[in-house]
């Protein structure tokens, strides 16, 4: 997908964020509705890192999920 088309989506994603109450060390996970180029995903992550410097940002592509599986000792 050309970056010109997905760049607009990147800004729409940023515009959809209304209110976040992140604590220091929290990770922001963004679930994309359509595929984005690697450059657009990087720009989204960098933009959020500037706004939330004490937090990490993870941009997931459509169909991707994120979970934690703990061992019994945890």
PDB file with SEQRES, HELIX, SHEET and CRYST1 records, atoms N, CA, C and O in Angstrom:
SEQRES   1 A   74  UNK UNK UNK UNK UNK UNK UNK UNK UNK UNK UNK UNK UNK          
SEQRES   2 A   74  UNK UNK UNK UNK UNK UNK UNK UNK UNK UNK UNK UNK UNK          
SEQRES   3 A   74  UNK UNK UNK UNK UNK UNK UNK UNK UNK UNK UNK UNK UNK          
SEQRES   4 A   74  UNK UNK UNK UNK UNK UNK UNK UNK UNK UNK UNK UNK UNK          
SEQRES   5 A   74  UNK UNK UNK UNK UNK UNK UNK UNK UNK UNK UNK UNK UNK          
SEQRES   6 A   74  UNK UNK UNK UNK UNK UNK UNK UNK UNK                          
HELIX    1 AA1 UNK A    3  UNK A   16  1                                  14    
HELIX    2 AA2 UNK A   38  UNK A   51  1                                  14    
SHEET    1 AA1 2 UNK A  27  UNK A  31  0                                        
SHEET    2 AA1 2 UNK A  56  UNK A  60  1                                        
CRYST1    1.000    1.000    1.000  90.00  90.00  90.00 P 1           1          
ATOM      1  N   UNK A   1       0.847  -1.172   0.000  1.00  0.00           N  
ATOM      2  CA  UNK A   1       0.000   0.000   0.000  1.00  0.00           C  
ATOM      3  C   UNK A   1       0.896   1.241   0.000  1.00  0.00           C  
ATOM      4  O   UNK A   1       1.838   1.292   0.791  1.00  0.00           O  
ATOM      5  N   UNK A   2       0.651   2.227  -0.838  1.00  0.00           N  
ATOM      6  CA  UNK A   2       1.500   3.419  -0.898  1.00  0.00           C  
ATOM      7  C   UNK A   2       1.448   4.227   0.382  1.00  0.00           C  
ATOM      8  O   UNK A   2       0.401   4.340   1.020  1.00  0.00           O  
ATOM      9  N   UNK A   3       2.573   4.781   0.744  1.00  0.00           N  
ATOM     10  CA  UNK A   3       2.633   5.569   1.965  1.00  0.00           C  
ATOM     11  C   UNK A   3       1.720   6.784   1.917  1.00  0.00           C  
ATOM     12  O   UNK A   3       1.199   7.199   2.952  1.00  0.00           O  
ATOM     13  N   UNK A   4       1.514   7.363   0.741  1.00  0.00           N  
ATOM     14  CA  UNK A   4       0.665   8.545   0.636  1.00  0.00           C  
ATOM     15  C   UNK A   4      -0.742   8.261   1.150  1.00  0.00           C  
ATOM     16  O   UNK A   4      -1.348   9.117   1.794  1.00  0.00           O  
ATOM     17  N   UNK A   5      -1.264   7.073   0.875  1.00  0.00           N  
ATOM     18  CA  UNK A   5      -2.606   6.722   1.331  1.00  0.00           C  
ATOM     19  C   UNK A   5      -2.631   6.402   2.814  1.00  0.00           C  
ATOM     20  O   UNK A   5      -3.552   6.819   3.517  1.00  0.00           O  
ATOM     21  N   UNK A   6      -1.649   5.678   3.299  1.00  0.00           N  
ATOM     22  CA  UNK A   6      -1.676   5.282   4.703  1.00  0.00           C  
ATOM     23  C   UNK A   6      -1.227   6.408   5.621  1.00  0.00           C  
ATOM     24  O   UNK A   6      -1.549   6.387   6.809  1.00  0.00           O  
ATOM     25  N   UNK A   7      -0.496   7.385   5.112  1.00  0.00           N  
ATOM     26  CA  UNK A   7      -0.112   8.512   5.959  1.00  0.00           C  
ATOM     27  C   UNK A   7      -1.348   9.245   6.458  1.00  0.00           C  
ATOM     28  O   UNK A   7      -1.402   9.658   7.617  1.00  0.00           O  
ATOM     29  N   UNK A   8      -2.344   9.408   5.589  1.00  0.00           N  
ATOM     30  CA  UNK A   8      -3.592  10.052   5.990  1.00  0.00           C  
ATOM     31  C   UNK A   8      -4.246   9.255   7.118  1.00  0.00           C  
ATOM     32  O   UNK A   8      -4.761   9.834   8.074  1.00  0.00           O  
ATOM     33  N   UNK A   9      -4.224   7.923   7.003  1.00  0.00           N  
ATOM     34  CA  UNK A   9      -4.784   7.072   8.049  1.00  0.00           C  
ATOM     35  C   UNK A   9      -4.036   7.282   9.356  1.00  0.00           C  
ATOM     36  O   UNK A   9      -4.650   7.316  10.422  1.00  0.00           O  
ATOM     37  N   UNK A  10      -2.717   7.422   9.284  1.00  0.00           N  
ATOM     38  CA  UNK A  10      -1.935   7.617  10.500  1.00  0.00           C  
ATOM     39  C   UNK A  10      -2.416   8.852  11.245  1.00  0.00           C  
ATOM     40  O   UNK A  10      -2.526   8.828  12.471  1.00  0.00           O  
ATOM     41  N   UNK A  11      -2.700   9.916  10.534  1.00  0.00           N  
ATOM     42  CA  UNK A  11      -3.188  11.121  11.189  1.00  0.00           C  
ATOM     43  C   UNK A  11      -4.610  10.943  11.699  1.00  0.00           C  
ATOM     44  O   UNK A  11      -4.968  11.513  12.729  1.00  0.00           O  
ATOM     45  N   UNK A  12      -5.425  10.166  11.000  1.00  0.00           N  
ATOM     46  CA  UNK A  12      -6.770   9.886  11.484  1.00  0.00           C  
ATOM     47  C   UNK A  12      -6.715   9.080  12.772  1.00  0.00           C  
ATOM     48  O   UNK A  12      -7.517   9.307  13.677  1.00  0.00           O  
ATOM     49  N   UNK A  13      -5.784   8.144  12.867  1.00  0.00           N  
ATOM     50  CA  UNK A  13      -5.628   7.374  14.102  1.00  0.00           C  
ATOM     51  C   UNK A  13      -5.285   8.313  15.246  1.00  0.00           C  
ATOM     52  O   UNK A  13      -5.855   8.202  16.331  1.00  0.00           O  
ATOM     53  N   UNK A  14      -4.359   9.238  15.016  1.00  0.00           N  
ATOM     54  CA  UNK A  14      -3.988  10.181  16.063  1.00  0.00           C  
ATOM     55  C   UNK A  14      -5.170  11.043  16.451  1.00  0.00           C  
ATOM     56  O   UNK A  14      -5.325  11.388  17.622  1.00  0.00           O  
ATOM     57  N   UNK A  15      -6.005  11.397  15.488  1.00  0.00           N  
ATOM     58  CA  UNK A  15      -7.168  12.228  15.768  1.00  0.00           C  
ATOM     59  C   UNK A  15      -8.242  11.495  16.542  1.00  0.00           C  
ATOM     60  O   UNK A  15      -9.063  12.136  17.199  1.00  0.00           O  
ATOM     61  N   UNK A  16      -8.266  10.168  16.487  1.00  0.00           N  
ATOM     62  CA  UNK A  16      -9.282   9.393  17.191  1.00  0.00           C  
ATOM     63  C   UNK A  16      -9.009   9.280  18.688  1.00  0.00           C  
ATOM     64  O   UNK A  16      -9.909   8.923  19.448  1.00  0.00           O  
ATOM     65  N   UNK A  17      -7.809   9.570  19.116  1.00  0.00           N  
ATOM     66  CA  UNK A  17      -7.481   9.490  20.536  1.00  0.00           C  
ATOM     67  C   UNK A  17      -8.091  10.692  21.237  1.00  0.00           C  
ATOM     68  O   UNK A  17      -7.766  11.836  20.917  1.00  0.00           O  
ATOM     69  N   UNK A  18      -8.969  10.435  22.186  1.00  0.00           N  
ATOM     70  CA  UNK A  18      -9.633  11.527  22.879  1.00  0.00           C  
ATOM     71  C   UNK A  18      -9.041  11.780  24.260  1.00  0.00           C  
ATOM     72  O   UNK A  18      -8.756  12.925  24.612  1.00  0.00           O  
ATOM     73  N   UNK A  19      -8.857  10.732  25.036  1.00  0.00           N  
ATOM     74  CA  UNK A  19      -8.334  10.919  26.387  1.00  0.00           C  
ATOM     75  C   UNK A  19      -7.619   9.655  26.823  1.00  0.00           C  
ATOM     76  O   UNK A  19      -8.172   8.557  26.763  1.00  0.00           O  
ATOM     77  N   UNK A  20      -6.387   9.825  27.261  1.00  0.00           N  
ATOM     78  CA  UNK A  20      -5.612   8.713  27.787  1.00  0.00           C  
ATOM     79  C   UNK A  20      -5.095   9.089  29.156  1.00  0.00           C  
ATOM     80  O   UNK A  20      -4.676  10.224  29.379  1.00  0.00           O  
ATOM     81  N   UNK A  21      -5.122   8.150  30.061  1.00  0.00           N  
ATOM     82  CA  UNK A  21      -4.585   8.369  31.394  1.00  0.00           C  
ATOM     83  C   UNK A  21      -3.497   7.335  31.621  1.00  0.00           C  
ATOM     84  O   UNK A  21      -3.655   6.409  32.417  1.00  0.00           O  
ATOM     85  N   UNK A  22      -2.382   7.507  30.905  1.00  0.00           N  
ATOM     86  CA  UNK A  22      -1.277   6.560  31.021  1.00  0.00           C  
ATOM     87  C   UNK A  22      -0.446   6.859  32.253  1.00  0.00           C  
ATOM     88  O   UNK A  22      -0.213   8.018  32.595  1.00  0.00           O  
ATOM     89  N   UNK A  23      -0.009   5.821  32.901  1.00  0.00           N  
ATOM     90  CA  UNK A  23       0.913   5.956  34.023  1.00  0.00           C  
ATOM     91  C   UNK A  23       2.328   5.730  33.505  1.00  0.00           C  
ATOM     92  O   UNK A  23       2.510   5.085  32.472  1.00  0.00           O  
ATOM     93  N   UNK A  24       3.320   6.247  34.199  1.00  0.00           N  
ATOM     94  CA  UNK A  24       4.705   6.067  33.805  1.00  0.00           C  
ATOM     95  C   UNK A  24       5.000   4.574  33.658  1.00  0.00           C  
ATOM     96  O   UNK A  24       4.706   3.783  34.554  1.00  0.00           O  
ATOM     97  N   UNK A  25       5.579   4.203  32.531  1.00  0.00           N  
ATOM     98  CA  UNK A  25       5.916   2.811  32.287  1.00  0.00           C  
ATOM     99  C   UNK A  25       4.848   2.012  31.558  1.00  0.00           C  
ATOM    100  O   UNK A  25       5.119   0.901  31.102  1.00  0.00           O  
ATOM    101  N   UNK A  26       3.620   2.559  31.435  1.00  0.00           N  
ATOM    102  CA  UNK A  26       2.568   1.867  30.688  1.00  0.00           C  
ATOM    103  C   UNK A  26       2.956   1.801  29.217  1.00  0.00           C  
ATOM    104  O   UNK A  26       3.689   2.657  28.722  1.00  0.00           O  
ATOM    105  N   UNK A  27       2.462   0.788  28.526  1.00  0.00           N  
ATOM    106  CA  UNK A  27       2.679   0.656  27.085  1.00  0.00           C  
ATOM    107  C   UNK A  27       1.366   0.915  26.367  1.00  0.00           C  
ATOM    108  O   UNK A  27       0.337   0.322  26.692  1.00  0.00           O  
ATOM    109  N   UNK A  28       1.414   1.807  25.390  1.00  0.00           N  
ATOM    110  CA  UNK A  28       0.255   2.115  24.563  1.00  0.00           C  
ATOM    111  C   UNK A  28       0.257   1.146  23.387  1.00  0.00           C  
ATOM    112  O   UNK A  28       1.241   1.059  22.654  1.00  0.00           O  
ATOM    113  N   UNK A  29      -0.847   0.415  23.205  1.00  0.00           N  
ATOM    114  CA  UNK A  29      -0.966  -0.541  22.107  1.00  0.00           C  
ATOM    115  C   UNK A  29      -2.020   0.001  21.139  1.00  0.00           C  
ATOM    116  O   UNK A  29      -3.166   0.241  21.518  1.00  0.00           O  
ATOM    117  N   UNK A  30      -1.609   0.188  19.889  1.00  0.00           N  
ATOM    118  CA  UNK A  30      -2.508   0.696  18.855  1.00  0.00           C  
ATOM    119  C   UNK A  30      -2.826  -0.450  17.914  1.00  0.00           C  
ATOM    120  O   UNK A  30      -1.924  -1.069  17.349  1.00  0.00           O  
ATOM    121  N   UNK A  31      -4.123  -0.732  17.744  1.00  0.00           N  
ATOM    122  CA  UNK A  31      -4.578  -1.776  16.823  1.00  0.00           C  
ATOM    123  C   UNK A  31      -5.018  -1.093  15.535  1.00  0.00           C  
ATOM    124  O   UNK A  31      -5.998  -0.348  15.538  1.00  0.00           O  
ATOM    125  N   UNK A  32      -4.311  -1.331  14.437  1.00  0.00           N  
ATOM    126  CA  UNK A  32      -4.642  -0.730  13.145  1.00  0.00           C  
ATOM    127  C   UNK A  32      -5.784  -1.494  12.490  1.00  0.00           C  
ATOM    128  O   UNK A  32      -5.849  -2.721  12.568  1.00  0.00           O  
ATOM    129  N   UNK A  33      -6.681  -0.758  11.843  1.00  0.00           N  
ATOM    130  CA  UNK A  33      -7.805  -1.388  11.154  1.00  0.00           C  
ATOM    131  C   UNK A  33      -7.436  -1.843   9.751  1.00  0.00           C  
ATOM    132  O   UNK A  33      -8.009  -2.805   9.240  1.00  0.00           O  
ATOM    133  N   UNK A  34      -6.475  -1.153   9.118  1.00  0.00           N  
ATOM    134  CA  UNK A  34      -6.018  -1.544   7.792  1.00  0.00           C  
ATOM    135  C   UNK A  34      -4.495  -1.587   7.811  1.00  0.00           C  
ATOM    136  O   UNK A  34      -3.876  -0.969   8.677  1.00  0.00           O  
ATOM    137  N   UNK A  35      -3.880  -2.307   6.872  1.00  0.00           N  
ATOM    138  CA  UNK A  35      -2.412  -2.377   6.837  1.00  0.00           C  
ATOM    139  C   UNK A  35      -1.780  -0.993   6.659  1.00  0.00           C  
ATOM    140  O   UNK A  35      -2.298  -0.151   5.926  1.00  0.00           O  
ATOM    141  N   UNK A  36      -0.671  -0.781   7.331  1.00  0.00           N  
ATOM    142  CA  UNK A  36       0.088   0.461   7.200  1.00  0.00           C  
ATOM    143  C   UNK A  36       1.508   0.100   6.797  1.00  0.00           C  
ATOM    144  O   UNK A  36       2.006  -0.976   7.129  1.00  0.00           O  
ATOM    145  N   UNK A  37       2.144   0.996   6.090  1.00  0.00           N  
ATOM    146  CA  UNK A  37       3.537   0.767   5.699  1.00  0.00           C  
ATOM    147  C   UNK A  37       4.412   0.815   6.945  1.00  0.00           C  
ATOM    148  O   UNK A  37       4.026   1.425   7.943  1.00  0.00           O  
ATOM    149  N   UNK A  38       5.572   0.189   6.907  1.00  0.00           N  
ATOM    150  CA  UNK A  38       6.487   0.265   8.055  1.00  0.00           C  
ATOM    151  C   UNK A  38       6.827   1.716   8.423  1.00  0.00           C  
ATOM    152  O   UNK A  38       6.951   2.048   9.602  1.00  0.00           O  
ATOM    153  N   UNK A  39       6.974   2.569   7.416  1.00  0.00           N  
ATOM    154  CA  UNK A  39       7.282   3.978   7.701  1.00  0.00           C  
ATOM    155  C   UNK A  39       6.163   4.679   8.440  1.00  0.00           C  
ATOM    156  O   UNK A  39       6.420   5.465   9.352  1.00  0.00           O  
ATOM    157  N   UNK A  40       4.921   4.406   8.058  1.00  0.00           N  
ATOM    158  CA  UNK A  40       3.780   5.016   8.743  1.00  0.00           C  
ATOM    159  C   UNK A  40       3.645   4.501  10.167  1.00  0.00           C  
ATOM    160  O   UNK A  40       3.346   5.270  11.081  1.00  0.00           O  
ATOM    161  N   UNK A  41       3.866   3.198  10.364  1.00  0.00           N  
ATOM    162  CA  UNK A  41       3.810   2.652  11.731  1.00  0.00           C  
ATOM    163  C   UNK A  41       4.874   3.308  12.600  1.00  0.00           C  
ATOM    164  O   UNK A  41       4.619   3.633  13.759  1.00  0.00           O  
ATOM    165  N   UNK A  42       6.056   3.502  12.047  1.00  0.00           N  
ATOM    166  CA  UNK A  42       7.146   4.144  12.782  1.00  0.00           C  
ATOM    167  C   UNK A  42       6.788   5.583  13.137  1.00  0.00           C  
ATOM    168  O   UNK A  42       7.042   6.023  14.258  1.00  0.00           O  
ATOM    169  N   UNK A  43       6.199   6.322  12.194  1.00  0.00           N  
ATOM    170  CA  UNK A  43       5.816   7.712  12.459  1.00  0.00           C  
ATOM    171  C   UNK A  43       4.745   7.798  13.548  1.00  0.00           C  
ATOM    172  O   UNK A  43       4.790   8.688  14.397  1.00  0.00           O  
ATOM    173  N   UNK A  44       3.790   6.881  13.522  1.00  0.00           N  
ATOM    174  CA  UNK A  44       2.754   6.863  14.568  1.00  0.00           C  
ATOM    175  C   UNK A  44       3.407   6.620  15.922  1.00  0.00           C  
ATOM    176  O   UNK A  44       3.117   7.331  16.884  1.00  0.00           O  
ATOM    177  N   UNK A  45       4.282   5.627  16.008  1.00  0.00           N  
ATOM    178  CA  UNK A  45       4.954   5.308  17.276  1.00  0.00           C  
ATOM    179  C   UNK A  45       5.804   6.483  17.748  1.00  0.00           C  
ATOM    180  O   UNK A  45       5.802   6.804  18.936  1.00  0.00           O  
ATOM    181  N   UNK A  46       6.529   7.127  16.837  1.00  0.00           N  
ATOM    182  CA  UNK A  46       7.368   8.269  17.214  1.00  0.00           C  
ATOM    183  C   UNK A  46       6.530   9.444  17.692  1.00  0.00           C  
ATOM    184  O   UNK A  46       6.910  10.135  18.637  1.00  0.00           O  
ATOM    185  N   UNK A  47       5.396   9.673  17.048  1.00  0.00           N  
ATOM    186  CA  UNK A  47       4.514  10.772  17.458  1.00  0.00           C  
ATOM    187  C   UNK A  47       3.988  10.544  18.866  1.00  0.00           C  
ATOM    188  O   UNK A  47       4.003  11.462  19.686  1.00  0.00           O  
ATOM    189  N   UNK A  48       3.520   9.329  19.161  1.00  0.00           N  
ATOM    190  CA  UNK A  48       3.025   9.036  20.498  1.00  0.00           C  
ATOM    191  C   UNK A  48       4.148   9.099  21.526  1.00  0.00           C  
ATOM    192  O   UNK A  48       3.915   9.512  22.662  1.00  0.00           O  
ATOM    193  N   UNK A  49       5.349   8.704  21.156  1.00  0.00           N  
ATOM    194  CA  UNK A  49       6.489   8.758  22.082  1.00  0.00           C  
ATOM    195  C   UNK A  49       6.799  10.203  22.456  1.00  0.00           C  
ATOM    196  O   UNK A  49       7.203  10.469  23.587  1.00  0.00           O  
ATOM    197  N   UNK A  50       6.616  11.146  21.520  1.00  0.00           N  
ATOM    198  CA  UNK A  50       6.826  12.563  21.825  1.00  0.00           C  
ATOM    199  C   UNK A  50       5.764  13.076  22.797  1.00  0.00           C  
ATOM    200  O   UNK A  50       6.063  13.862  23.696  1.00  0.00           O  
ATOM    201  N   UNK A  51       4.526  12.628  22.611  1.00  0.00           N  
ATOM    202  CA  UNK A  51       3.425  13.065  23.475  1.00  0.00           C  
ATOM    203  C   UNK A  51       3.499  12.390  24.843  1.00  0.00           C  
ATOM    204  O   UNK A  51       3.188  13.005  25.863  1.00  0.00           O  
ATOM    205  N   UNK A  52       3.909  11.130  24.860  1.00  0.00           N  
ATOM    206  CA  UNK A  52       3.997  10.348  26.093  1.00  0.00           C  
ATOM    207  C   UNK A  52       5.421   9.821  26.251  1.00  0.00           C  
ATOM    208  O   UNK A  52       5.657   8.635  26.023  1.00  0.00           O  
ATOM    209  N   UNK A  53       6.378  10.673  26.635  1.00  0.00           N  
ATOM    210  CA  UNK A  53       7.788  10.266  26.681  1.00  0.00           C  
ATOM    211  C   UNK A  53       8.106   9.188  27.717  1.00  0.00           C  
ATOM    212  O   UNK A  53       9.151   8.544  27.621  1.00  0.00           O  
ATOM    213  N   UNK A  54       7.245   8.978  28.693  1.00  0.00           N  
ATOM    214  CA  UNK A  54       7.495   7.980  29.732  1.00  0.00           C  
ATOM    215  C   UNK A  54       6.847   6.632  29.420  1.00  0.00           C  
ATOM    216  O   UNK A  54       6.776   5.753  30.279  1.00  0.00           O  
ATOM    217  N   UNK A  55       6.373   6.480  28.172  1.00  0.00           N  
ATOM    218  CA  UNK A  55       5.659   5.273  27.800  1.00  0.00           C  
ATOM    219  C   UNK A  55       6.180   4.721  26.478  1.00  0.00           C  
ATOM    220  O   UNK A  55       6.743   5.445  25.657  1.00  0.00           O  
ATOM    221  N   UNK A  56       5.976   3.426  26.300  1.00  0.00           N  
ATOM    222  CA  UNK A  56       6.313   2.768  25.038  1.00  0.00           C  
ATOM    223  C   UNK A  56       5.059   2.695  24.182  1.00  0.00           C  
ATOM    224  O   UNK A  56       3.943   2.753  24.698  1.00  0.00           O  
ATOM    225  N   UNK A  57       5.243   2.567  22.877  1.00  0.00           N  
ATOM    226  CA  UNK A  57       4.124   2.468  21.949  1.00  0.00           C  
ATOM    227  C   UNK A  57       4.347   1.281  21.029  1.00  0.00           C  
ATOM    228  O   UNK A  57       5.424   1.125  20.453  1.00  0.00           O  
ATOM    229  N   UNK A  58       3.339   0.458  20.895  1.00  0.00           N  
ATOM    230  CA  UNK A  58       3.388  -0.712  20.040  1.00  0.00           C  
ATOM    231  C   UNK A  58       2.247  -0.604  19.037  1.00  0.00           C  
ATOM    232  O   UNK A  58       1.091  -0.463  19.436  1.00  0.00           O  
ATOM    233  N   UNK A  59       2.552  -0.667  17.741  1.00  0.00           N  
ATOM    234  CA  UNK A  59       1.549  -0.565  16.688  1.00  0.00           C  
ATOM    235  C   UNK A  59       1.347  -1.954  16.087  1.00  0.00           C  
ATOM    236  O   UNK A  59       2.256  -2.517  15.477  1.00  0.00           O  
ATOM    237  N   UNK A  60       0.136  -2.499  16.268  1.00  0.00           N  
ATOM    238  CA  UNK A  60      -0.177  -3.832  15.765  1.00  0.00           C  
ATOM    239  C   UNK A  60      -0.945  -3.736  14.449  1.00  0.00           C  
ATOM    240  O   UNK A  60      -1.817  -2.884  14.281  1.00  0.00           O  
ATOM    241  N   UNK A  61      -0.607  -4.613  13.538  1.00  0.00           N  
ATOM    242  CA  UNK A  61      -1.274  -4.672  12.243  1.00  0.00           C  
ATOM    243  C   UNK A  61      -2.593  -5.435  12.370  1.00  0.00           C  
ATOM    244  O   UNK A  61      -2.806  -6.140  13.356  1.00  0.00           O  
ATOM    245  N   UNK A  62      -3.490  -5.299  11.369  1.00  0.00           N  
ATOM    246  CA  UNK A  62      -4.751  -6.042  11.408  1.00  0.00           C  
ATOM    247  C   UNK A  62      -4.499  -7.542  11.572  1.00  0.00           C  
ATOM    248  O   UNK A  62      -3.607  -8.109  10.942  1.00  0.00           O  
ATOM    249  N   UNK A  63      -5.290  -8.161  12.417  1.00  0.00           N  
ATOM    250  CA  UNK A  63      -5.158  -9.591  12.657  1.00  0.00           C  
ATOM    251  C   UNK A  63      -4.148  -9.957  13.728  1.00  0.00           C  
ATOM    252  O   UNK A  63      -4.094 -11.110  14.156  1.00  0.00           O  
ATOM    253  N   UNK A  64      -3.348  -8.998  14.168  1.00  0.00           N  
ATOM    254  CA  UNK A  64      -2.365  -9.279  15.215  1.00  0.00           C  
ATOM    255  C   UNK A  64      -2.995  -9.050  16.582  1.00  0.00           C  
ATOM    256  O   UNK A  64      -3.860  -8.189  16.746  1.00  0.00           O  
ATOM    257  N   UNK A  65      -2.557  -9.821  17.544  1.00  0.00           N  
ATOM    258  CA  UNK A  65      -3.006  -9.616  18.920  1.00  0.00           C  
ATOM    259  C   UNK A  65      -1.799  -9.722  19.831  1.00  0.00           C  
ATOM    260  O   UNK A  65      -0.743 -10.216  19.436  1.00  0.00           O  
ATOM    261  N   UNK A  66      -1.969  -9.262  21.032  1.00  0.00           N  
ATOM    262  CA  UNK A  66      -0.884  -9.251  21.999  1.00  0.00           C  
ATOM    263  C   UNK A  66      -1.424  -9.799  23.309  1.00  0.00           C  
ATOM    264  O   UNK A  66      -2.476  -9.370  23.784  1.00  0.00           O  
ATOM    265  N   UNK A  67      -0.709 -10.737  23.885  1.00  0.00           N  
ATOM    266  CA  UNK A  67      -1.122 -11.271  25.179  1.00  0.00           C  
ATOM    267  C   UNK A  67       0.100 -11.732  25.954  1.00  0.00           C  
ATOM    268  O   UNK A  67       1.182 -11.911  25.394  1.00  0.00           O  
ATOM    269  N   UNK A  68      -0.089 -11.915  27.223  1.00  0.00           N  
ATOM    270  CA  UNK A  68       0.968 -12.400  28.096  1.00  0.00           C  
ATOM    271  C   UNK A  68       0.551 -13.764  28.608  1.00  0.00           C  
ATOM    272  O   UNK A  68      -0.558 -13.940  29.113  1.00  0.00           O  
ATOM    273  N   UNK A  69       1.453 -14.732  28.474  1.00  0.00           N  
ATOM    274  CA  UNK A  69       1.230 -16.063  29.025  1.00  0.00           C  
ATOM    275  C   UNK A  69       2.253 -16.256  30.111  1.00  0.00           C  
ATOM    276  O   UNK A  69       3.456 -16.250  29.851  1.00  0.00           O  
ATOM    277  N   UNK A  70       1.778 -16.429  31.335  1.00  0.00           N  
ATOM    278  CA  UNK A  70       2.668 -16.565  32.485  1.00  0.00           C  
ATOM    279  C   UNK A  70       2.880 -18.033  32.813  1.00  0.00           C  
ATOM    280  O   UNK A  70       2.007 -18.873  32.592  1.00  0.00           O  
ATOM    281  N   UNK A  71       4.047 -18.317  33.340  1.00  0.00           N  
ATOM    282  CA  UNK A  71       4.300 -19.680  33.812  1.00  0.00           C  
ATOM    283  C   UNK A  71       3.622 -19.864  35.165  1.00  0.00           C  
ATOM    284  O   UNK A  71       3.208 -18.886  35.788  1.00  0.00           O  
ATOM    285  N   UNK A  72       3.508 -21.083  35.615  1.00  0.00           N  
ATOM    286  CA  UNK A  72       2.843 -21.345  36.895  1.00  0.00           C  
ATOM    287  C   UNK A  72       3.584 -20.715  38.051  1.00  0.00           C  
ATOM    288  O   UNK A  72       2.962 -20.385  39.061  1.00  0.00           O  
ATOM    289  N   UNK A  73       4.894 -20.533  37.945  1.00  0.00           N  
ATOM    290  CA  UNK A  73       5.644 -19.953  39.045  1.00  0.00           C  
ATOM    291  C   UNK A  73       5.408 -18.445  39.175  1.00  0.00           C  
ATOM    292  O   UNK A  73       5.757 -17.851  40.196  1.00  0.00           O  
ATOM    293  N   UNK A  74       4.819 -17.823  38.152  1.00  0.00           N  
ATOM    294  CA  UNK A  74       4.520 -16.379  38.223  1.00  0.00           C  
ATOM    295  C   UNK A  74       3.158 -16.208  38.734  1.00  0.00           C  
ATOM    296  O   UNK A  74       2.690 -15.079  38.878  1.00  0.00           O  
TER     297      UNK A  74                                                      
END                                                                             
